């Protein structure tokens, strides 16, 4: 989500919220006739810092649940387990594999880990965007794959990249093409696990 908003606006918004919360805490302390000692000021600032950190890492999900339109306005909450269907092509060979995907998202980052039939992958880099034509959420995803050890010489590591579009109706499906550094390619389809 962080990539979707200009950094200056995000910093300005956080600074403005921080100043507003600090002002409200100081005003509340004054109205309650509490002396504003340096210790109290520091503890008030620390409370605001903790509240902001809570929002960034956990609280935003609660807000997204209460205001579902934020999934359309900013970026959908993709956290959780997904079922993966992988159609692959390598030379003249084709096939289908299945797996489990775990997406971990906070206000600043998203990571994807996949456990497929014969391999495991993890995120190297991921960028969130909106499709310029349809405004659908889009993930550009670079990952590293480790084949599961089956025999000597089979434990290979290679990289891949994919562009995944989020389903426009439910945010419960991701799909897109991928390619890898070993000359294979195909299509990923992820469905949110029940």
N, C-alpha and C positions, 0 to 999 in steps of 0.2 A: 504494500500500500504506500509505503514511504516514497517509492519511485514515482508514483502517480501524482504527487503533490510537489510543487517547487520547494526546494530546501529553504529558501528565504521565508516562504509563507509558513512552513512548519515551525521553524525556529521562532518566528514572530508570534505565532499562535501560542506556542509553549511559553515563551517569555511573557506574553500578555496574560495567560492563565495564571502563571506563577505570581505575577505582580498583583493580579486581582485577588488571588487566594491569600497572599501575604497581607494585603490591605484589609481584607475581611477578617482575618485572624487578629490583626492589630486592633481593628475597630471593635471586635468582640471583646478583646481583653480590656480595652479602655472602658467600654460600657459596663463590664462586670467589675470595674474598678480594680483590675489586677495590675500590679506594677510591672512595667516593661523593663525588666532587667536584661542584661545581655544573654544570660542563660535561657530566659524565657523566649527571647527573640530567636536564638539559635535552635531551641527545641521546636518552636513553631515552624521555622524554615525546614527543619529536618522532617517534620510531619508532612509538610507540603511536598517535599522531595519524595518521600515514601509513597504518598498518594499518586503522584505523577508516574513513578516507576510501576506501581500497581496497575495503573491504567494502561501503560504501554505494553506490559507483558501479559496481563490477565484481564483487566477490567474492560478493555475494548470489546472483548467477545460478549460480555454481558450486555453492553450497549447495542452491539450488532443483533443480539437476540431480541432485545426489546424494541428496536427500530429496524425491522427487516429491510426497509428501503435503502439503508446504508450499504447493503450488499450490491445494489445497483449503482448508487451514487459514487461510492469509492471503489471498493474491491470486495468480492465475496470472501467469507470465512471458509477456507478449504481444509481446515484442520480435520484430522481423523484418519480412519482406515478406509482404503479403497480396494476394490477388486480390479485386477488388471488383465486385459486380454491383449496379447502382443502378436501381431501378424508380422513375420519376418521373411526377408528375401536375402540370400547370399549366393551369388552366382546363379546357377540353375536350380538351386534348392530353395524350397519355400516351406513354411510351417507356421504353426500357431503354438504359443506358449501362454501360460497363465501365471499369475502371481498375486502377491499382496503388496500394496503401496501404503506407506505411512507418510502423511503430509503434516509437517509441523510448521505452524505459522504464528508469528507475533506481529506487532504493529510495524516492525521494520524489516523482517526477513521471512522467507519461506524456504524450507528444505524438503526434499523428496527422497525417501529411501524405498527401494523396491527389492523384494525377495521373490524371484521367479523360479521356475522349475530347475534351471541349470546355472543360474547366476544371481548375484546380488549387485545392486548399484546404489550409489550415494551421490548427492549433489556436489558439484564443483562450483558452479555459479548459476544463479537464477535471476532473471529480470522479469518484473511484471509490467505489463503495458495494457493498452486498450487497442483493439484492432482499429486502424485509422478509418476504415470504411463503415464497419458495423457498430463500433464502440463496444464490442464484446471483450470481456477480460481475456488476456492472452499471457501465457508464460513462455518465455524463451529459457530453455533449460539445458545446461551442459552437465554431464554426469560421467562418473567413472564406474566401469563394470568389472567385477571380479568373477570369473567363472568358478563354480563350485568344483572342488578337487574330485576328479573321478579316476584319473590314472596319471602316471608320470608324464610331465610335459603338458598337461591339460589345464593347469592353473594359470590362465592367461588374464592379463589386465589390459583393458582398452577403454577408449573414451567414446562418448556419443553426444549427440545434440538433438533436441526436439523443440518444436513449437506446438504448444497445446492450447486449444481454444476451450473456454469454459462454456458449457451448455447455456444458452440464452434464457431458457425457461426456468430451470430448477437449481442451477449451480451444483447439481449432483453428478455431472458427467464431465469428463475432460477427454479430449481426443485430438490427435494430430500425428503428423509424420515424423519419423526420426531417421538418422543415419549414424553410422559408427566409423571409427578410424580403421576398422578391419575390413571395410568394403561391404558391409551389410547395411540394410535399411528396412523400413517397414512402417507400421502404424501402431500407435498406442491408443487404447481405449480404456479409460478408468471410470468405474462406476462406484459411487460412495457405498460402502458396505452397510448393510442394515444394522 
